[in-house]
Amino acid sequence: MALIALAGIERVFHLGEADVHALARIDLTIAAGEYVAVVGPSGSGKSTLLNLLGLLDQPTAGTYHLEGRDVTTLSPDEQAAVRSRRIGFVFQSFHLVPRLTAAENIALPMMLDGIPAAVREQRVRQALRDVGLENRANHRPDELSGGQRQRVAIARATIMQPALLLADEPTGNLDRATGEEVIHLLEALNAKGVTLIVVTHDAALAARAGRQIMMEDGRVKSDVSRAALAKSTSA
């Protein structure tokens, strides 16, 4: 089943008298449960594509179907509801709320969605166990290491049990060893059925994905599976 179906997606930014085509005629289908790396040089359209997939931005033209539903036709409130319940985000800079503890940061999406306190507490306890931070529940972000902050961010991103997890340079602010831990955590979520899309400049990280989409000048330059890449490399 196609989780994501993009047809004729364009994103044009108007800068003064110039039009910048950040995305140009993107047709793309991603199945539920896939692990996809989006790569390409700076300015190629990777982050713009991720923002559109996450309903943080609207296309200038084209349609975006998520779980069979045309989300480009939804109102801002309806899109916000879909974003809250079906899409999780992991960013390079963590984006945790500084004054909240790790547990409170993880619980925040559930609070905003009106989930009862007893359910929140149970889910947060389990999420902290899943990311190995049971003993850091009451620590604020400035009391956590970079890797711990990213694990809190991952727990927060997945606390609503989304179908889609979007990660923008998730290891960009981490050393190699800590980055490996974070990637293993993301891959474990993917193994449980969460669709994982990672934007990265890291070739080694991209090579771990089941599929690589190369962006260039706002277009999909190539779209190949890991198996196909391995076959072409060994040929």
Secondary structure, 3 states (H helix, E strand, C coil): CEEEEEEEEEEEEEECCEEEEEEEEEEEEEECCCEEEEECCCCCCHHHHHHHHCCCCCCCEEEEEECCEEHHHCCHHHHHHHHHHHEEEEECCCCCCCCCCHHHHHHHHHHHCCCCHHHHHHHHHHHHHHCCCHHHCCCCHHHCCHHHHHHHHHHHHHCCCCCEEEEECCCCCCCHHHHHHHHHHHHHHHHCCCEEEEECCCHHHHHHCCEEEEEECCEEEEEEEHHHHHHHHHC
